[in-house]
Amino acid sequence: MLKLVEPSVKYEEEALAYIMELLKYNSSINGTGSLEKYVLDNKYDEWLELNEKLKKGPVGDYVPSSTYFLIENSSNKIIGMVSIRHYLNDFLLNRGGHIGYSVRPLERCKGYGKVILYLALLECQKLNLSKVLITCDDTNIASSKVIEALGGILENKISDDDEIVRRYWIDVLDSLNKNKKIYEEVIK
């Protein structure tokens, strides 16, 4: 079984292992709330403090957000991470959106991307977000398939620093209703 949990001191070693696996496989680091910058400098406690502040309001250029680990219940292993931005600024409206997520490389292609996005949508519902924007690079076919599977509607593609970015909108309640039966057994 899988669940989202708020980061805590309990997960420090797992968080480092998660980031190290992403780096080892030269993987994009998305949805981590800048965790890599903190764990590599041995400042995990500062990252936890930042997350607590961001749940309550903006910090510097960052909009309020909630960050979670996707945990496998029996092992407490971090399978993925998700960051949910409570609202969008101009930058996030073009690149980033409301939700950023990642799955560790050795756990990909197992359906965890869909699970983490479904659980993120449950959190979005608690934040009273009715529609959310999710973006991904045009070349990230796996991510675009996850987003589309959860009801993402492609609004457009934009050019951003010589990359093409796909911009999807998801109706939160509609997606949750359509996907509840698929994911309810996985997240109990």
CORUR-V132118 format. One record per helix or strand of 3 or more residues. SS is the DSSP state (hx for helix, st for strand). FROM is the first residue (numbers start at 1). TO is the last residue. If there is no record, write none. Layout:
ss=SS from=FROM to=TO
ss=SS from=FROM to=TO
This chain:
ss=st from=2 to=6
ss=hx from=9 to=24
ss=hx from=35 to=39
ss=hx from=44 to=56
ss=st from=65 to=72
ss=st from=77 to=85
ss=hx from=90 to=94
ss=st from=99 to=103
ss=hx from=105 to=107
ss=hx from=112 to=126
ss=st from=131 to=137
ss=hx from=141 to=149
ss=st from=153 to=160
ss=st from=163 to=171
ss=hx from=172 to=183
